């Protein structure tokens, strides 16, 4: 009997010893990735090792994570942007935040068995970039555009065109290249337009494997045309370009968006070549043809569409545009107009500035505008004190020449462009940030961005990533310079919806100017920065595109 009692007393300890033998202490050998940029989109952390059990858990920064058991040698878990936040530390003389690198501990625990050793995930404050590479090997490559699709592919569109400074072009082939490995390699170029077209600005819409390309054709006698071509197989083949707008006026600038199914919405700037008057038109495609062309507003000034959005809940449309005052040759103000009946009628344009800073002596520069597709819209714009500048006088006998602005990639009056160079050298510059959470209908009070104050910075391309960060490409000028070669491209980002910005990173290695810069972002958060650069400073010949992409993705 005593032996039975003794056995019963020892039984739990025997079971514990057996359990410990069945559940060995887990061991980890590596984690992937082992380095990540702070507050970037959600990713899968893979832990490799041995002796993992079904009930083993990954511990990240002291917190047990929901863990997926793959095998006895592999576990995975999901890491969100909030798990690796951006930590701002100090600010430099321009009030940009430097940020701090740090590490997060990773180990595996198995109940009743113990914990593994610890490995570290390195978290970098900001993006670093690959060495620069040449993307196109042609002279005089302009109007480049790059977009990323949800499958991780990059799509590059560009035009071979002589700059007007060298000779007036008679045609400009429009080409396409694709990268399936995040920009490491690219396909051979495919021509998309006809031999007689003179192509300028283009816009791209992505929807899974369907790619829509819209562009301006300037080479039809007496008219300009808006063209559309489509690929339904992710760029493998393209439809014959179709004309959906033809006019004896200039089609100068446009914005296009796509909503549910095959429905397209667009706003076009139509400009009279004889008197400089502009009109804004709304165009609509129901999936088969362009059935609606509605005038929105007209002006003796140039009207530049900068944003177009649709409320997914109410189906209301909103456009945002700049009114450029030719009487004084300055950029004047931001306006918006809305439609609640599918674009058939539009409200009277409303000035977007507020009285707290909308005085006649301060005028707007080209804004940068982006939307995340979920209702959030952001805008950065510059205001400068017009009275402090010596602007070019108006010549009523001269028809304003329209040229491509290498900063905004929009077509504007050449004299306005010349004045903008003076603005960049002007000390009285202020930068503002506005955000909307309802697709651009209502906006917050403008927030002044002291980081960008002064003469040096010129925001150019703004985009959200999947983590909700605002990513910005901007130009920096040499102080008090109006020379085009003074441009240099930089990158910065905000993880707090525009309240603060990281210390800008210079992108090109060359000291020559960089232009027509574009930003592509993969769903993973990987950045792809593209810019145009000429290699002959004496005559601005040999224009080509270069790129860099962010590391650790």
JOJO-V244029 format. One record per helix or strand. SS is the DSSP state (A for helix, B for strand). FROM is the first residue (numbers start at 1). TO is the last residue. Records with the same first field share a line. If there is no record, write none. Layout:
SS=FROM-TO ; FROM-TO
This chain:
A=2-22 ; 81-84 ; 386-388 ; 414-424 ; 450-452 ; 484-486
B=27-32 ; 35-37 ; 43-50 ; 57-60 ; 63-64 ; 67-71 ; 74-79 ; 91-91 ; 97-97 ; 102-110 ; 114-115 ; 119-124 ; 129-129 ; 133-134 ; 141-148 ; 154-160 ; 172-172 ; 174-179 ; 190-191 ; 198-207 ; 210-220 ; 223-231 ; 242-247 ; 250-258 ; 264-271 ; 278-285 ; 290-299 ; 302-310 ; 317-325 ; 330-339 ; 350-351 ; 362-364 ; 368-371 ; 377-385 ; 402-404 ; 411-413 ; 429-436 ; 447-448 ; 457-464 ; 470-476 ; 488-494 ; 502-502 ; 505-506 ; 514-521 ; 527-536 ; 541-550
